[in-house]
Amino acid sequence: MQQIKFQTTSVPALGIGTWHMGEQPQQRPAELQALRYGLDHGLTVIDTAEMYGAGRSESLVGEAIQPYQREKLFLISKFYPQNATKKRMRQSLTASLQRLGTDYLDLYLLHWRGGVPLSETVAGLMELQQAGKIRHWGVSNFDQVDLLELQQLNGAPYLAANEDLYNLGERGVEFDVLPWQQQRQIPFIAYSPVAQGDVRGYLTNNATVKAIAATHQLSTHQLLLAWVLHQPGLLAIPQTSDWHHMQANIAAAEISLTPAELAALDREFPAPTRKQPLAII
Ligand SMILES: NC(=O)c1ccc[n+]([C@@H]2O[C@H](COP(=O)([O-])OP(=O)(O)OC[C@H]3O[C@@H](n4cnc5c(N)ncnc54)[C@H](OP(=O)(O)O)[C@@H]3O)[C@@H](O)[C@H]2O)c1
């Protein structure tokens, strides 16, 4: 599997998303099984947030990782924009660490931009980093204009990642944000890489998607994931509560699509030719 470098730390380019997990007690055994299947088969990155299930996702992750060596994992969490002041960020982090059962995060992200000045947020993150509470910090749902603003601030060279929505049906970031990050070797974390399961079938019912998936003996969801992962410098974090899907996603991360297959998918779902509003969910 391809590796992604967060400054000094290398991780597999496939990570684990956890939105909507930990919310229903009857789902917990299956969720733990899915998460641990991933961890047992080479995945090390888990993405969560204080928002997810009002902390219940972090608690689930905390339980899932208990039997594993902490230093082998790369834990990402996020704080709400209203908690982006120095004081509130520290309180949020303390609560997240408690739920996760750890004393540090590998990456701490501002979940999206709010009213707190970015300079204060960055200063707060730098303090947490210097105190050893977080190893890296970054942002999420930042558009090009936000990244350019961030670049002007003290501490900007330490920006470790930006996490945005990206999948075959939502390619807007390819116009600006993604190449900007790739050129600077700032990992791009792709959320919703399988289009939230593509329940309406916009992508997975497409004949070209189906045909290319069949060629590789993949499901259409696996193909969507393999497609996202063809981008260099990108970490994809699909979410699944089903260990079979976790297994399928790990297998998809080993697939390389040919230039002809990528071109055929481009014809169906074209890359942007002009700036598009940042897709956010
Ligand atoms: N920073 C942000 O603002 C932000 C926003 C959204 C998401 N995220 C993060 O990104 C993660 C992923 O995004 P997401 O959860 O929105 O969407 P996603 O990963 O694109 O899709 C998740 C859905 O796809 C299904 N799925 C996954 N693998 C599958 C497979 N191999 N075959 C069939 N179905 C499959 C899952 O169902 P099953 O459980 O049945 O497999 C689930 O319903 C989140 O969990 C979260 O950690 C971050």
PDBQT file of the ligand as one rigid body, heavy atoms in Angstrom, charges set to zero:
ROOT
HETATM    1  N1  LIG A 301     -13.721  16.785   8.047  1.00  0.00    +0.000 N 
HETATM    2  C1  LIG A 301     -15.005  16.730   7.772  1.00  0.00    +0.000 C 
HETATM    3  O1  LIG A 301     -15.735  17.719   7.773  1.00  0.00    +0.000 OA
HETATM    4  C2  LIG A 301     -15.608  15.392   7.442  1.00  0.00    +0.000 A 
HETATM    5  C3  LIG A 301     -16.877  15.314   6.847  1.00  0.00    +0.000 A 
HETATM    6  C4  LIG A 301     -17.384  14.058   6.534  1.00  0.00    +0.000 A 
HETATM    7  C5  LIG A 301     -16.649  12.934   6.817  1.00  0.00    +0.000 A 
HETATM    8  N2  LIG A 301     -15.425  13.021   7.432  1.00  0.00    +0.000 N 
HETATM    9  C6  LIG A 301     -14.637  11.827   7.777  1.00  0.00    +0.000 C 
HETATM   10  O2  LIG A 301     -14.491  11.036   6.610  1.00  0.00    +0.000 OA
HETATM   11  C7  LIG A 301     -15.007   9.732   6.847  1.00  0.00    +0.000 C 
HETATM   12  C8  LIG A 301     -15.575   9.143   5.582  1.00  0.00    +0.000 C 
HETATM   13  O3  LIG A 301     -16.591   9.942   5.042  1.00  0.00    +0.000 OA
HETATM   14  P1  LIG A 301     -18.133   9.530   5.109  1.00  0.00    +0.000 P 
HETATM   15  O4  LIG A 301     -18.371   8.674   6.278  1.00  0.00    +0.000 OA
HETATM   16  O5  LIG A 301     -18.893  10.805   4.983  1.00  0.00    +0.000 OA
HETATM   17  O6  LIG A 301     -18.388   8.764   3.749  1.00  0.00    +0.000 OA
HETATM   18  P2  LIG A 301     -17.734   7.510   2.978  1.00  0.00    +0.000 P 
HETATM   19  O7  LIG A 301     -16.594   6.950   3.701  1.00  0.00    +0.000 OA
HETATM   20  O8  LIG A 301     -17.544   7.966   1.576  1.00  0.00    +0.000 OA
HETATM   21  O9  LIG A 301     -18.951   6.497   2.972  1.00  0.00    +0.000 OA
HETATM   22  C9  LIG A 301     -19.357   5.778   4.097  1.00  0.00    +0.000 C 
HETATM   23  C10 LIG A 301     -20.478   4.845   3.674  1.00  0.00    +0.000 C 
HETATM   24  O10 LIG A 301     -20.005   3.962   2.646  1.00  0.00    +0.000 OA
HETATM   25  C11 LIG A 301     -20.281   2.613   2.976  1.00  0.00    +0.000 C 
HETATM   26  N3  LIG A 301     -19.125   1.816   2.537  1.00  0.00    +0.000 N 
HETATM   27  C12 LIG A 301     -17.819   1.975   2.899  1.00  0.00    +0.000 A 
HETATM   28  N4  LIG A 301     -17.049   1.055   2.285  1.00  0.00    +0.000 NA
HETATM   29  C13 LIG A 301     -17.878   0.308   1.515  1.00  0.00    +0.000 A 
HETATM   30  C14 LIG A 301     -17.697  -0.810   0.654  1.00  0.00    +0.000 A 
HETATM   31  N5  LIG A 301     -16.485  -1.335   0.436  1.00  0.00    +0.000 N 
HETATM   32  N6  LIG A 301     -18.777  -1.322   0.027  1.00  0.00    +0.000 NA
HETATM   33  C15 LIG A 301     -20.019  -0.805   0.227  1.00  0.00    +0.000 A 
HETATM   34  N7  LIG A 301     -20.262   0.243   1.042  1.00  0.00    +0.000 NA
HETATM   35  C16 LIG A 301     -19.199   0.786   1.682  1.00  0.00    +0.000 A 
HETATM   36  C17 LIG A 301     -20.485   2.575   4.460  1.00  0.00    +0.000 C 
HETATM   37  O11 LIG A 301     -21.473   1.638   4.799  1.00  0.00    +0.000 OA
HETATM   38  P3  LIG A 301     -21.119   0.270   5.609  1.00  0.00    +0.000 P 
HETATM   39  O12 LIG A 301     -20.936   0.649   7.031  1.00  0.00    +0.000 OA
HETATM   40  O13 LIG A 301     -22.311  -0.575   5.352  1.00  0.00    +0.000 OA
HETATM   41  O14 LIG A 301     -19.875  -0.284   4.998  1.00  0.00    +0.000 OA
HETATM   42  C18 LIG A 301     -20.999   3.980   4.784  1.00  0.00    +0.000 C 
HETATM   43  O15 LIG A 301     -22.410   4.013   4.703  1.00  0.00    +0.000 OA
HETATM   44  C19 LIG A 301     -16.032   9.976   7.956  1.00  0.00    +0.000 C 
HETATM   45  O16 LIG A 301     -16.424   8.784   8.585  1.00  0.00    +0.000 OA
HETATM   46  C20 LIG A 301     -15.280  10.949   8.830  1.00  0.00    +0.000 C 
HETATM   47  O17 LIG A 301     -14.303  10.272   9.602  1.00  0.00    +0.000 OA
HETATM   48  C21 LIG A 301     -14.892  14.238   7.714  1.00  0.00    +0.000 A 
ENDROOT
TORSDOF 0
